[in-house]
Amino acid sequence: MTCDDFLGDFLVIGAGVSGASAAYELARHGRVFLLEGEAGPGYHSTGRSAALYTRNFGNRVVRALNAASLPFLLDPPPGFAEHPLLTPRGSLTIATAEHRAAIDQLLALGGDGNEIREITPDQAVEMVPILRRERIAFAAYEPDVMDMDVNAIHQGFLKGLAARGGTLVCGAAVTAIERRGGAWQVATASGGAFAAPVLINAAGAWADVIGRLAGLAPIGLVPKRRTAVVVDLPPGVSPRAWPAVDEAGEDSYFKPEADALMASPGDATPVPPGDVQPEELDVAIVADWLERATHLEVRRIAHKWAGLRSFVADDAPVVGRDPTAEGFYWLAGQGGYGIMMAEALGRATAALVATNTLPADITAGGVTATDLAPDRLRR
Ligand SMILES: Cc1cc2nc3c(=O)[nH]c(=O)nc-3n(C[C@H](O)[C@H](O)[C@H](O)COP(=O)(O)OP(=O)(O)OC[C@H]3O[C@@H](n4cnc5c(N)ncnc54)[C@H](O)[C@@H]3O)c2cc1C
């Protein structure tokens, strides 16, 4: 195979939700190859999330990007998905008396079209009857938190990419990257070679590894492991109408997962990029919290996993051209918000590539190219 066999306009490395969204948008502008090292897309962070759309989660930049994705997620283009991408869930935050300040902070994030309201402890227990009433002094409810159909979002981008003439290549772990003859030349473990003048680094936890292969300075990405478990509920107890629940002052949270509960200790342990697995200690921490916060007895963990949330120093994503390398764009640092931000970040990436500006709705939300720029982290 020669390089010319796989000459495109854009190479996107990593077919998680971020790379899929960027590839989908870039395919409007030219020939895209989306390169994925695993046998299929979605094996890493994208396939391991809690699947919640929480507009009020993350810092100012993240919250604006969450909001910018919302119109698409609520009303995707015809044929994108067969079912709604978002379904109502709601989110309940409970607090003991000493954590009143956390409830006030949460309430302060509410606003027009973005409701967060204080409810009584009795109302909280009415919503989620397994909660221990004696542990709740204050509670706040966010009705607009939603469940995301992550698979439908991811597959929608990939199907749309194919419909626009782009190509997903799996089993194509990138092993070497070089700028030659006005193009990025990329070699893969399977022997395939690809070239294009523009390269998008959407390799998730491996983004600094990809940068290093291209000879670039790191953005200081830190992958952090987060654990999740699924526990069964007693027979006859259906959580389907319950909101997600978290407790101020504790990192743990739970949410309904069909007829069971998905719960996480909210761990954020820095680790090298890899195929992370849950640690027993983290599983024990969340089981202990479930027993303290609710009347459940956690006898058996039905399922458990761990995934990576990758952050840079200021916890905002990194999107834009590397000023030290022509045609090399970063799309990294999505932290714990990468599914809900994916649509906005894909559009942002394509707009920066095509016009060197961010889409108008994103700037109108208060996000500037400097907020996202890769070199902000190297100053
Ligand atoms: C427990 C947990 C809960 C979460 N909850 C939420 C939530 O509720 N809401 C939310 O929005 N987000 C959540 N997240 C975060 C979200 O999952 C991530 O931000 C998002 O999936 C990141 O997507 P990505 O495409 O950037 O990364 P990934 O999905 O990891 O994709 C990167 C891809 O790059 C590929 N790759 C790496 N190196 C190479 C190479 N050399 N060659 C080719 N391919 C390569 C990898 O194989 C991988 O498929 C959660 C994460 C975890 C772990």
The ligand as an ORCA input file, in Angstrom:
! r2SCAN-3c Opt
* xyz 0 1
  C     -17.216      6.979     34.515
  C     -17.336      8.128     33.531
  C     -18.500      8.886     33.541
  C     -18.663      9.909     32.607
  N     -19.856     10.562     32.573
  C     -20.075     11.489     31.606
  C     -21.352     12.096     31.485
  O     -22.274     11.785     32.240
  N     -21.535     13.041     30.495
  C     -20.521     13.378     29.632
  O     -20.740     14.229     28.752
  N     -19.306     12.807     29.729
  C     -19.056     11.868     30.683
  N     -17.838     11.276     30.778
  C     -16.734     11.767     29.941
  C     -16.810     11.254     28.508
  O     -16.958      9.851     28.518
  C     -15.528     11.651     27.770
  O     -15.250     13.029     27.932
  C     -15.648     11.380     26.269
  O     -16.058     10.055     26.037
  C     -14.327     11.636     25.573
  O     -14.453     11.192     24.248
  P     -13.191     11.122     23.301
  O     -13.685     10.774     21.944
  O     -12.407     12.387     23.446
  O     -12.285      9.967     23.923
  P     -12.359      8.383     23.687
  O     -13.745      7.899     23.662
  O     -11.432      7.756     24.668
  O     -11.801      8.227     22.225
  C     -10.435      8.373     21.905
  C     -10.111      7.307     20.893
  O      -8.775      7.503     20.389
  C      -8.272      6.228     20.091
  N      -6.801      6.290     20.005
  C      -5.929      6.554     20.998
  N      -4.653      6.474     20.535
  C      -4.748      6.164     19.213
  C      -3.791      5.938     18.187
  N      -2.446      5.985     18.425
  N      -4.236      5.624     16.950
  C      -5.575      5.555     16.682
  N      -6.520      5.747     17.629
  C      -6.114      6.051     18.876
  C      -8.748      5.370     21.258
  O      -8.718      3.995     20.934
  C     -10.153      5.909     21.487
  O     -11.142      5.147     20.806
  C     -17.621     10.236     31.692
  C     -16.458      9.469     31.695
  C     -16.321      8.411     32.595
  C     -15.065      7.589     32.541
*
